[in-house]
Amino acid sequence: MDGLPTMSHGPQHLRALQRANHVRLARAELKRRIAEGELTAAEVIMASPWEADGMAISDLLMSQRRWGGTRCRKFLAMFQISEAKTVGSLTERQRLALGAQLEAH
């Protein structure tokens, strides 16, 4: 890269809205796949796909069947992890611990 800003088509706010809609739809699809059992929350935590990077860990866990706020809070309290922590900000150790415990459930 030459350090110069790149010119793209359309005003910045419209590009931002388009990007936000793309991410929102991708996250909704991810949550749907988890709810239907096509994918597990442990797989998502271990793989950390781009659509889950900025997603709160509690949103991911509660997309599983039979997982509500209380169960999510108790589960994350075992690891001293905040519900607001994003999937992308988890350390490798936290990923392994959460993934292993979720697989055990």
C-alpha positions in Angstrom: 0.0 0.0 0.0 1.2 3.5 -0.8 -0.4 5.1 2.2 -2.9 7.1 0.1 -6.6 6.8 1.0 -8.6 4.7 -1.5 -11.6 6.1 -3.3 -14.7 4.0 -3.3 -18.1 4.5 -4.7 -20.8 6.2 -2.7 -20.8 8.3 0.5 -19.2 6.9 3.5 -22.4 6.6 5.6 -24.0 4.5 2.9 -21.0 2.2 2.7 -21.1 1.9 6.5 -24.8 1.0 6.5 -24.2 -1.5 3.7 -21.3 -3.1 5.8 -23.4 -3.1 9.0 -26.3 -4.9 7.1 -23.9 -7.4 5.7 -22.5 -8.2 9.2 -26.0 -8.3 10.7 -27.3 -10.8 8.1 -24.2 -13.0 8.5 -24.6 -13.0 12.3 -28.3 -13.9 12.0 -27.4 -16.8 9.7 -24.7 -18.0 12.1 -27.2 -17.9 15.0 -29.8 -19.7 13.0 -27.4 -22.4 12.1 -26.5 -22.9 15.8 -30.1 -22.9 16.8 -30.9 -25.6 14.2 -27.9 -27.7 15.3 -26.0 -27.4 12.0 -23.1 -25.8 13.9 -22.2 -25.8 17.6 -21.3 -22.8 19.7 -18.0 -24.6 20.6 -17.1 -24.8 16.9 -17.7 -21.1 16.4 -15.7 -20.2 19.5 -12.8 -22.4 18.3 -12.9 -21.2 14.7 -13.8 -17.5 15.5 -15.1 -16.7 12.0 -15.2 -13.0 10.9 -18.9 -12.7 11.5 -18.5 -13.7 15.2 -15.4 -11.6 15.9 -17.4 -8.6 17.2 -20.2 -10.6 18.6 -20.8 -10.8 22.4 -20.1 -14.2 23.8 -23.4 -14.2 25.6 -25.3 -13.6 22.2 -23.5 -16.6 20.8 -24.2 -18.9 23.7 -27.9 -17.8 24.0 -28.5 -18.7 20.3 -28.2 -22.4 21.4 -31.5 -24.1 22.3 -32.4 -24.1 26.0 -29.7 -21.4 26.7 -31.1 -18.3 28.4 -29.6 -15.4 30.3 -29.2 -17.3 33.6 -27.6 -20.4 32.1 -25.2 -18.2 30.1 -24.2 -16.1 33.1 -23.6 -19.2 35.3 -21.5 -20.8 32.5 -19.4 -17.7 31.9 -18.9 -17.1 35.7 -17.1 -20.5 35.9 -14.4 -18.9 33.7 -14.7 -15.4 35.1 -15.5 -14.1 31.6 -17.8 -11.1 31.1 -21.0 -11.6 29.1 -20.1 -8.5 27.0 -16.7 -9.9 26.0 -16.5 -10.5 22.2 -15.7 -13.8 20.6 -12.8 -12.2 18.8 -11.2 -10.9 22.0 -11.0 -14.3 23.7 -7.6 -15.6 24.4 -6.5 -19.0 23.1 -6.7 -20.4 26.6 -10.2 -19.1 27.1 -11.3 -20.5 23.7 -9.9 -23.9 24.6 -11.6 -23.9 28.0 -15.0 -22.7 26.8 -14.9 -25.1 23.8 -14.1 -28.1 26.0 -16.7 -27.3 28.5 -19.4 -26.7 25.8 -18.5 -30.0 24.2 -18.9 -31.7 27.6 -22.4 -30.3 28.0 
